[in-house]
Amino acid sequence: MTTLTSSEKATRSLIRNKKTFNLGLMLGVTFLGVLVLIFMPIFGDGKNGLEFSDDLFNKLSKGSSYFIPKLEEKVKKVAGKSFSINIKMDKPEAAEKAVKILLASGAQVGVQDLQLKLSGDMGSLMGAVLKDSDTMYKDNGAEVKSRYGIEEKEVMALWWSVLTRMDKEFKKEKKIEESEVISEVVKKGVEPAYNFYGIPAQSVLDKAFTMTALLVFYVAYTMWWGYAIFYLFDGLGMSMKKSKVKKEV
């Protein structure tokens, strides 16, 4: 006759439904096993599962974020439209470099400390910004650097700083058309070019099977853990039931 220890007796007394408890235990153990595999560098180029999926979705995001041709059409609406506006930069170094890229892009710039007085053709300036954005989107940063003698990502950061300040001033002056064009160029041109620089673009159609498989796995894996918890608690006799409604006499 086998004698049970006190801890074994306590465990057995806790388990009310051995079948569902064992099922929950199996699901929990296999869930953790898959989790270990996900964090192992076995998914190509030494990436773990999270790095692989993050890299894939970044590539797909870039592939669906190319708006330059549409922006070029929108910029045509302000071609030949002159502007004059004052903006203030945060630091002397930023002001100096902003002047450099603005002058190289055909704008006229007056400088007083951190204050920049900008004027020129709105279409020409936005065209220069889109040219840099397009070049960066195509990962040819060396070309952007050669235009200004400034690191390519810093150029795009400067464009973002200058344009967001211009947008703010145009809004104050109720110049809606100029503000809308700048806002679109920043959100759909400058920001994608900066954020996705160095990431190869891929089409969703080319990776439709892989993307679908990852999404299905994510849903199934989430449910996997949920069922593990459910069966473990059911095995311990703990479950959620709708309370009975008491009828008044």
Secondary structure by P-SEA (a helix, b strand, c coil): cccccaaaaaaaaacccaaaaaaaaaaaaaaaaaaaaaacccccccccaaaaaaaaaaaaaaaacccaaaaaaaacccccccccbbbbbccaaaaaaaaaaaaaabbbbbbcccbbbbbccaaaaaaaaaaaaaaaaacaaaaaaaaccccaaaaaaaaaaaaaaaaaaaaaacaaaaaaaaaaaaaccaaaaaaaccbbbbbcccaaaaaaaaaaaaaaaaaaaaaaaaaaaaaacbbbbccbbbbcc
